[in-house]
């Protein structure tokens, strides 16, 4: 079992910034963020490995940055130049490849609107 606690969501105007945080109860090799807007499929936003290899969705490249603090078992998503289409519930996900098990956070709402 891995407990995930997400924070940092909220309401922001277009062009604004938010930083999401996700704290895991123990270390996990892969940590990442997904998002799901109403009526749409959940999609990958960004993922980072223990050694900081990263991958981003094309829609967020250049605007979002994923990072992690392994000592704190925490993954961050810095979101800049937010757009209305970024509005979604953002979910932290961690994956243990050794155990082939994924864990999901509760989600945090990000709303981008003027």
N, C-alpha and C positions, 0 to 999 in steps of 0.2 A: 504494500500500500504506500502511495505517495500522496501527500496532501499539498494542494496548490492554492495559494492565496494571491488573487489578482487585485490590483488597484491602479488608479490613475485615469480612469475614464471620466467623461464629462461632456459638457456642451462647449463648443468652440466655434468661432466664426471662420469662414473660408480664409485660407492663408495662415491660420494660426497653428499652434503647436501643442502637443500633449506628449507626455511620457508615461507609458504603461510599465508596470512592474509585476513580476510574478515570482513569488518565493516558494520554493519547493522544500519539503521536509527532509529530503536527502539529495545527494548528488545524482544526476542523471546525465547520460552522455549527450543526448540530443534534446534541445529545448527550442520551442518555437511558438509562433503566433498564427492563429487562423482567425478568420472573421466570417460572419454570416449576416447578410442583410435580409429583411423580410421577403419571403418568396424566392429567395435565391439559395443556391448550394453553398455550403461551407467551403471556403477556399483558403489555400495556404497564403499567408502574408510573408513570412520570413522564418528561417530556421537557422540555428547555429549549433555547431558541435562543441564538445568540451574544449577542443583546441582552436576554436574560433573560426572555423570554416563556415561560410555563410551562403545562403541562397535566398533570393527575393522574388516575389511575383513581379512581373514586368510593370504592373500598374503602380507599384510603389518605389521602384528603383530610382535612386537619386533624391527621394523625399524621406524615406524611412530608414532607420538604422537599428539593427538588432545588435545587442551586446550582452555579455554575461559576466557575472562575478562568481567564479567557482567557489571561492571561500565562503560566500554567503548563499550559495545554491539559488541564485537569483538571475533571471533573465529580464532584459529591458527592451522596450520598443520605443525609440524616439521617433515621433511622427511630426514632420515639418511640412509646411505648405499644404495643409489639409484641405481637401476638396469635399463637396457634398457627397460624392460617390464613395467616399471613405466611411460614411455613416454605416455602422453595423455593430453587432455585438462581437467583441474581440475575445477570443479564447486562448488561454495559455495551454500548450500541449507539451508534454515531455514523453520521450520514448526511450525505453531500455532495449537496445538491440540484443543484449545477452539473454534477456528474459522474453523478448518479443512481446512486450507489454507497453501499451500507451496509457497515459493518464491525462485527464482533461480538467482544467479549472472551471469555475462556475460561470465565467464570462463577465465582461465589463462593457457597459454601453458607451460608445463613442458617437456623438451626434455633431455633425458639421453643418451649421445653418446660420444664416444671417438674420 
